[in-house]
Amino acid sequence: MTSGLEVSGRGRGFLAKLLAYSGPALMVSVAYMDPGNYGTDLAAGHFHYDLLWVVWLASFMAMLLQYLSGKLGIATGRDLAEEIRLSLGRRRYAVPYWLASELSIAATDLAEYMGTVLALNMLFGVPLLYASVFGAADVLIILAATSRRLRVMEQLFAVWITVIGAGFLYEMVIVRPDLQAVVVHSFLPALDAQTIAIAVGIIGATVMPHAVYLHSWLTKNKVKTGSAEEKRGLLALHRAETVLLLVLAAFVNAAIVMMAAATLDSSNAYVSGVGQYYKILVPLFGPAAAVIFAVTLLASGLSSSTTGTLAGQAVMDGMLGTKVNPYARRVVTRFLNVIPTTAAIMLHVNPLDLLVYSQVVLSLMLPLPMIPLIVFTSDRKRMGEFVNRRGVTVLVCVVAAVIIAFNAYLIFSLL
């Protein structure tokens, strides 16, 4: 699919080119505002504003990795999954890598699916068991409506992001978080055995493996001629869009933590699920605050599910070297997640725990796309003039070390 828009023509202003180019970071950014983020950020709210610094840290790390992913697609004309397959040499080596990557995509889809189910329950009173069935058809409908019309899909994402952003702007005005605490805990690291699982979940929900794969697939489709001049222009547009959209995503994530902290401080309640949090909002801030929260969750679930489908398609196509019908992929992925989600609902498993731990899995799986991405974008033979500068390579290696250190801390704390 292509957008069919020319973004590098002469005589056009940068803003006009940016609007014509926009799409890759737009579609990827919803992965940083997905229901998994709602789960981890609401869980963080039980610890006041203490984990706000993790949100900012994770957002910065995500921004850097997304920039490199998109740059890889522009510079090479290939996506990250393709590059992994080519570097492994033989398909039989790529299959285990693909299966491991599919595990992270399944964990992502579990959270996205759960978010849609919970939003349907909160907004329309649909019983969770029935909502789990209705929610399974969400992205099939979206894909059918936007098939072969990537620009229409990009515009739909713009609507979803506007709903989420405007919704949390309203919530911040109503909730009025403690600004002094926000500033202090944005810069004061605090971490212990109680909060490490949530911190790792925040990282997994923000620096998501499937989104790292996807950005390179989206940007490679923007390259038309492959000339160095065109690539330089696209890289400037990619950098601007990535920073703009992921800064917005960072503020949405931080807003959820602030909102949860302020609400839970006011209610002195322990929230065991997103639905319970929705009910607490009504007496504290009025029904409008609760409804808007649920609407943003629904927009988050629908948009991030679509992103997950595209990422799954990109990973399978790239690593196996074969084209897969996106509808078939969606049916299989959703069927696999309907079973555990429905079982969890019937067994009364805590939905918030389900959301948090699915994001922990994502953090543990991050080295799979992250390490090859660092290696590939630091390879001059592969990247040419677009190879990482030494300072960027050092910085992204530090980012990788921080993520691995968080994961190691969690693993050792569980032993």
Phi and psi in degrees as a GROMACS rama.xvg file:
@    title "Ramachandran Plot"
@    xaxis  label "Phi"
@    yaxis  label "Psi"
@TYPE xy
-131.95  157.865  THR-2
-81.5082  -20.7926  SER-3
72.7313  17.89  GLY-4
-113.244  139.425  LEU-5
-88.876  125.957  GLU-6
-115.888  -4.22987  VAL-7
-117.825  16.3415  SER-8
-68.3712  151.008  GLY-9
-73.204  157.985  ARG-10
80.3533  7.07471  GLY-11
-108.539  144.766  ARG-12
-70.3203  159.472  GLY-13
-62.1966  -39.4724  PHE-14
-63.5757  -41.7061  LEU-15
-63.4813  -40.7991  ALA-16
-65.1473  -39.8529  LYS-17
-64.1538  -41.4301  LEU-18
-65.5038  -38.0669  LEU-19
-69.5789  -36.1037  ALA-20
-75.8221  -33.7684  TYR-21
-49.3136  140.613  SER-22
158.328  -56.5936  GLY-23
-57.1993  -56.283  PRO-24
-68.3549  -30.0206  ALA-25
-59.4097  -46.251  LEU-26
-75.5704  -30.8132  MET-27
-77.1766  -33.8153  VAL-28
-62.1652  -28.1177  SER-29
-66.6787  -21.2236  VAL-30
-65.7776  -20.8649  ALA-31
-95.2532  4.46584  TYR-32
-131.549  30.7726  MET-33
-88.1146  172.924  ASP-34
-57.7034  -25.819  PRO-35
-62.0038  -37.8163  GLY-36
-65.1623  -38.6932  ASN-37
-59.695  -44.5984  TYR-38
-63.5773  -49.6452  GLY-39
-69.5131  -37.0885  THR-40
-70.7799  -37.2889  ASP-41
-67.4571  -38.8798  LEU-42
-63.2421  -37.1714  ALA-43
-64.3745  -30.0151  ALA-44
-61.5372  -20.6093  GLY-45
-67.523  -15.6644  HIS-46
-110.767  37.1837  PHE-47
59.4399  -131.151  HIS-48
-103.162  13.6148  TYR-49
-58.9786  -31.2027  ASP-50
-100.839  13.6953  LEU-51
-62.5249  -34.634  LEU-52
-62.512  -30.7224  TRP-53
-67.4826  -37.0659  VAL-54
-61.1813  -47.1699  VAL-55
-65.4097  -41.7787  TRP-56
-62.4262  -47.899  LEU-57
-62.3935  -37.8913  ALA-58
-66.3094  -40.6796  SER-59
-64.3384  -44.2402  PHE-60
-63.0015  -40.3982  MET-61
-62.9473  -41.4743  ALA-62
-61.4428  -43.4131  MET-63
-65.8052  -45.7046  LEU-64
-66.2321  -36.9048  LEU-65
-68.1462  -36.8944  GLN-66
-61.4321  -45.2811  TYR-67
-66.5408  -37.9796  LEU-68
-62.8767  -48.7445  SER-69
-63.1883  -37.7737  GLY-70
-63.8998  -37.8537  LYS-71
-59.814  -45.2396  LEU-72
-62.8881  -40.2642  GLY-73
-70.0594  -44.3101  ILE-74
-71.8078  -38.0875  ALA-75
-103.923  -19.8116  THR-76
74.2463  11.3804  GLY-77
-129.453  153.575  ARG-78
-92.4842  172.065  ASP-79
-60.5313  -41.1608  LEU-80
-63.5944  -40.0932  ALA-81
-62.1586  -44.5971  GLU-82
-63.3015  -37.5872  GLU-83
-63.9157  -45.8437  ILE-84
-60.7207  -44.9927  ARG-85
-65.5785  -36.7772  LEU-86
-72.4736  -30.5716  SER-87
-74.6321  -23.2199  LEU-88
88.6563  -49.7873  GLY-89
-121.497  145.88  ARG-90
-63  -33.7243  ARG-91
-64.7829  -25.0498  ARG-92
-79.883  -28.0746  TYR-93
-76.5259  -28.0252  ALA-94
-59.9893  -48.5876  VAL-95
-59.9451  -37.533  PRO-96
-63.7746  -41.876  TYR-97
-63.2763  -44.3655  TRP-98
-61.7154  -40.7705  LEU-99
-65.3322  -39.0792  ALA-100
-66.7184  -35.5304  SER-101
-63.4256  -31.74  GLU-102
-61.9209  -42.3165  LEU-103
-67.4206  -36  SER-104
-67.6068  -38.3497  ILE-105
-64.4009  -40.2158  ALA-106
-65.09  -37.3561  ALA-107
-63.2858  -48.4973  THR-108
-64.4791  -31.3098  ASP-109
-59.253  -46.1176  LEU-110
-67.6632  -41.192  ALA-111
-64.3001  -42.5042  GLU-112
-64.432  -44.5762  TYR-113
-61.5551  -38.0989  MET-114
-62.6284  -43.2421  GLY-115
-63.4005  -42.9974  THR-116
-60.772  -47.5926  VAL-117
-65.5148  -38.4248  LEU-118
-65.3009  -41.2898  ALA-119
-62.4387  -38.1481  LEU-120
-66.9059  -43.8429  ASN-121
-70.8765  -40.9297  MET-122
-79.7804  -39.8702  LEU-123
-119.161  3.17478  PHE-124
69.3498  17.5778  GLY-125
-68.9794  125.257  VAL-126
-54.0523  142.941  PRO-127
-54.8783  -38.8674  LEU-128
-63.3895  -43.2527  LEU-129
-71.3526  -38.2548  TYR-130
-62.4482  -31.6353  ALA-131
-66.1175  -27.3925  SER-132
-81.7136  -45.8778  VAL-133
-62.546  -40.1449  PHE-134
-64.9228  -20.5929  GLY-135
-68.6305  -19.0421  ALA-136
-96.0012  0.225174  ALA-137
-56.7461  -56.1571  ASP-138
-77.5461  -25.5579  VAL-139
-58.8243  -40.6125  LEU-140
-67.1424  -43.255  ILE-141
-64.5955  -44.645  ILE-142
-63.8065  -38.569  LEU-143
-64.2095  -38.9197  ALA-144
-73.3254  -24.0355  ALA-145
-117.905  14.2353  THR-146
-54.4986  128.396  SER-147
60.9733  19.8373  ARG-148
-129.419  72.2797  ARG-149
-60.1607  -36.1132  LEU-150
-66.24  -35.971  ARG-151
-63.6737  -41.6828  VAL-152
-64.1083  -40.9912  MET-153
-62.0468  -40.1749  GLU-154
-67.0414  -35.3475  GLN-155
-64.6078  -38.7979  LEU-156
-63.6671  -37.9717  PHE-157
-60.906  -39.2481  ALA-158
-64.5899  -46.6502  VAL-159
-60.3897  -44.7211  TRP-160
-65.7665  -37.0092  ILE-161
-62.936  -42.5109  THR-162
-61.0726  -46.3944  VAL-163
-65.9392  -47.0654  ILE-164
-63.5183  -46.8118  GLY-165
-65.4625  -36.8678  ALA-166
-61.402  -45.6086  GLY-167
-78.0082  -22.7986  PHE-168
-63.9694  -43.7201  LEU-169
-61.3873  -44.3896  TYR-170
-62.5687  -37.6585  GLU-171
-65.6129  -37.6876  MET-172
-65.6562  -40.3133  VAL-173
-74.9636  -44.2461  ILE-174
-77.0226  -35.5629  VAL-175
54.5999  74.4818  ARG-176
-66.2991  161.919  PRO-177
-73.3049  103.175  ASP-178
-65.0741  -35.2103  LEU-179
-63.6079  -44.577  GLN-180
-65.2455  -35.6786  ALA-181
-61.279  -47.1825  VAL-182
-64.5568  -46.9899  VAL-183
-60.5257  -49.5674  VAL-184
-81.9344  -5.56475  HIS-185
-75.2928  -22.5191  SER-186
-120.211  -8.75799  PHE-187
-104.598  102.428  LEU-188
-67.0594  136.893  PRO-189
-145.277  123.653  ALA-190
-152.71  137.11  LEU-191
-149.859  -174.18  ASP-192
-63.043  -25.4276  ALA-193
-75.1778  -33.8387  GLN-194
-105.419  -7.64471  THR-195
-62.1024  -39.404  ILE-196
-63.0532  -41.0451  ALA-197
-68.6809  -39.9526  ILE-198
-61.4231  -44.318  ALA-199
-64.888  -37.8065  VAL-200
-62.265  -39.8931  GLY-201
-62.0849  -42.4025  ILE-202
-63.9655  -45.5203  ILE-203
-63.0391  -36.5353  GLY-204
-75.2948  -17.9572  ALA-205
-103.547  -51.3692  THR-206
-93.4195  73.5826  VAL-207
-84.1978  133.511  MET-208
-56.0873  -44.3942  PRO-209
-66.5888  -31.3838  HIS-210
-71.5996  -32.1487  ALA-211
-64.488  -41.1123  VAL-212
-65.3286  -43.7076  TYR-213
-67.5637  -39.0402  LEU-214
-58.9863  -41.0446  HIS-215
-65.5537  -33.3238  SER-216
-69.1735  -38.1554  TRP-217
-71.2846  -42.0253  LEU-218
-72.4914  -32.7821  THR-219
-63.645  -28.4924  LYS-220
-75.9597  -8.68562  ASN-221
-87.3496  -16.3507  LYS-222
-76.9047  125.708  VAL-223
-102.692  -59.4169  LYS-224
-95.2302  -27.3971  THR-225
82.0464  6.87214  GLY-226
-73.0915  155.219  SER-227
-61.8813  -38.6667  ALA-228
-62.5233  -44.7278  GLU-229
-62.5559  -42.8733  GLU-230
-63.7964  -38.3096  LYS-231
-62.7396  -43.2217  ARG-232
-63.5428  -43.5256  GLY-233
-64.956  -36.8501  LEU-234
-64.6505  -39.3  LEU-235
-64.3325  -41.9018  ALA-236
-66.7193  -41.8349  LEU-237
-60.7303  -43.8166  HIS-238
-62.0706  -45.4174  ARG-239
-64.822  -45.4054  ALA-240
-65.4656  -41.0837  GLU-241
-62.9968  -46.3701  THR-242
-63.2831  -47.3007  VAL-243
-60.6047  -50.4812  LEU-244
-73.4736  -36.6694  LEU-245
-79.3592  -23.5951  LEU-246
-65.7978  -42.9139  VAL-247
-59.7936  -44.3043  LEU-248
-61.935  -37.7579  ALA-249
-62.7393  -42.0107  ALA-250
-68.2116  -34.72  PHE-251
-64.7967  -45.1938  VAL-252
-59.1756  -47.4463  ASN-253
-62.4208  -36.9838  ALA-254
-63.6859  -37.1796  ALA-255
-65.2253  -42.2214  ILE-256
-63.2848  -45.9201  VAL-257
-60.8067  -44.1431  MET-258
-62.7996  -44.9593  MET-259
-64.2781  -43.7095  ALA-260
-62.4294  -46.5833  ALA-261
-64.7473  -41.1952  ALA-262
-67.7287  -46.849  THR-263
-70.3336  -31.0119  LEU-264
-64.7274  -38.8487  ASP-265
-72.2517  -34.6079  SER-266
-94.2853  -16.5412  SER-267
53.5183  35.3777  ASN-268
-113.155  153.85  ALA-269
-100.08  122.788  TYR-270
-96.522  122.939  VAL-271
-99.0463  1.55824  SER-272
-169.549  162.593  GLY-273
-63.2646  -37.8626  VAL-274
-62.1907  -40.1295  GLY-275
-66.6111  -38.1007  GLN-276
-62.1059  -41.2396  TYR-277
-56.1142  -43.1685  TYR-278
-68.5505  -33.4765  LYS-279
-67.4262  -32.6769  ILE-280
-63.1001  -34.4908  LEU-281
-59.5608  -55.6134  VAL-282
-69.2796  -25.8037  PRO-283
-81.9451  -44.1685  LEU-284
-128.694  3.31311  PHE-285
96.5929  159.94  GLY-286
-63.0448  -30.3568  PRO-287
-61.4607  -42.3338  ALA-288
-61.8568  -39.7646  ALA-289
-68.5472  -44.3446  ALA-290
-65.251  -43.7333  VAL-291
-63.0525  -39.2435  ILE-292
-58.9548  -45.2604  PHE-293
-66.9254  -37.7356  ALA-294
-64.4392  -42.4238  VAL-295
-63.9328  -36.4618  THR-296
-65.2184  -40.0145  LEU-297
-65.0093  -45.206  LEU-298
-61.2697  -38.5742  ALA-299
-64.1633  -45.4223  SER-300
-64.1873  -44.2633  GLY-301
-67.0184  -45.6153  LEU-302
-69.6307  -43.9561  SER-303
-70.5708  -29.3737  SER-304
-64.506  -39.3789  SER-305
-65.1949  -42.7963  THR-306
-59.9519  -42.7975  THR-307
-61.5283  -38.0774  GLY-308
-64.5975  -45.3858  THR-309
-63.6454  -39.0839  LEU-310
-64.957  -42.2159  ALA-311
-61.4692  -39.8829  GLY-312
-65.1614  -43.5484  GLN-313
-63.8018  -42.8839  ALA-314
-65.8993  -45.0206  VAL-315
-66.746  -45.5445  MET-316
-60.8627  -44.8544  ASP-317
-70.5089  -45.4367  GLY-318
-79.4389  -30.2401  MET-319
-99.6163  -12.1228  LEU-320
68.2807  29.4218  GLY-321
-135.459  152.835  THR-322
-89.5262  136.477  LYS-323
-123.684  137.02  VAL-324
-65.4256  121.322  ASN-325
-62.9761  -30.0677  PRO-326
-68.222  -42.0841  TYR-327
-62.9195  -41.9514  ALA-328
-59.9057  -44.83  ARG-329
-64.3995  -42.834  ARG-330
-61.6397  -45.4931  VAL-331
-64.5553  -48.0315  VAL-332
-61.4194  -46.164  THR-333
-67.2904  -37.7348  ARG-334
-60.9534  -41.7536  PHE-335
-63.7508  -33.1696  LEU-336
-88.7525  -23.5694  ASN-337
-61.7984  -38.9901  VAL-338
-62.7904  -57.7457  ILE-339
-65.3731  -34.6644  PRO-340
-67.2395  -45.3732  THR-341
-64.1552  -41.2741  THR-342
-62.0738  -41.3992  ALA-343
-63.3115  -39.2431  ALA-344
-64.616  -44.322  ILE-345
-68.0899  -30.9788  MET-346
-90.5246  3.48571  LEU-347
60.1542  37.3781  HIS-348
-70.7601  141.914  VAL-349
-60.6952  113.458  ASN-350
-60.5004  -32.7349  PRO-351
-66.7047  -40.8123  LEU-352
-61.5875  -40.3578  ASP-353
-61.6981  -42.7969  LEU-354
-65.3765  -46.1067  LEU-355
-63.7647  -48.6487  VAL-356
-73.1913  -24.4224  TYR-357
-66.3221  -32.2618  SER-358
-76.9918  -29.5445  GLN-359
-62.0296  -41.59  VAL-360
-58.0557  -40.7235  VAL-361
-61.8214  -41.8538  LEU-362
-63.9041  -41.032  SER-363
-65.6475  -26.9925  LEU-364
-89.8592  -4.64449  MET-365
-59.4963  -35.5235  LEU-366
-57.5111  -24.4647  PRO-367
-58.0276  -51.1471  LEU-368
-86.367  -28.2893  PRO-369
-68.1688  -47.4192  MET-370
-66.5524  -47.6666  ILE-371
-59.6104  -37.1918  PRO-372
-60.5641  -43.2867  LEU-373
-64.1341  -44.7518  ILE-374
-62.9017  -47.1084  VAL-375
-65.8211  -45.3392  PHE-376
-75.7537  -9.1334  THR-377
-98.782  3.27211  SER-378
-97.4299  110.838  ASP-379
-65.0967  -34.6458  ARG-380
-61.7102  -35.8265  LYS-381
-81.9897  -41.1898  ARG-382
-97.1381  -19.3905  MET-383
63.6634  -134.159  GLY-384
-68.4787  -11.3222  GLU-385
-95.1744  10.0183  PHE-386
-59.682  150.488  VAL-387
-59.1095  139.617  ASN-388
-70.9687  158.829  ARG-389
-57.214  -41.9954  ARG-390
-63.3226  -38.3199  GLY-391
-66.2575  -41.848  VAL-392
-61.7797  -44.0739  THR-393
-61.8601  -44.8329  VAL-394
-63.447  -44.076  LEU-395
-71.3658  -28.6757  VAL-396
-66.7382  -37.3906  CYS-397
-64.0121  -42.0356  VAL-398
-58.6311  -46.4081  VAL-399
-61.2125  -41.357  ALA-400
-64.7738  -38.6004  ALA-401
-64.819  -45.503  VAL-402
-62.5079  -44.7214  ILE-403
-65.1238  -36.3845  ILE-404
-65.343  -42.2418  ALA-405
-60.132  -45.7144  PHE-406
-62.2764  -42.6399  ASN-407
-64.0542  -42.0075  ALA-408
-58.1985  -43.6343  TYR-409
-63.8214  -45.8953  LEU-410
-61.4648  -45.5584  ILE-411
-67.5821  -31.8982  PHE-412
-69.2858  -21.2994  SER-413
-90.0113  -14.1552  LEU-414
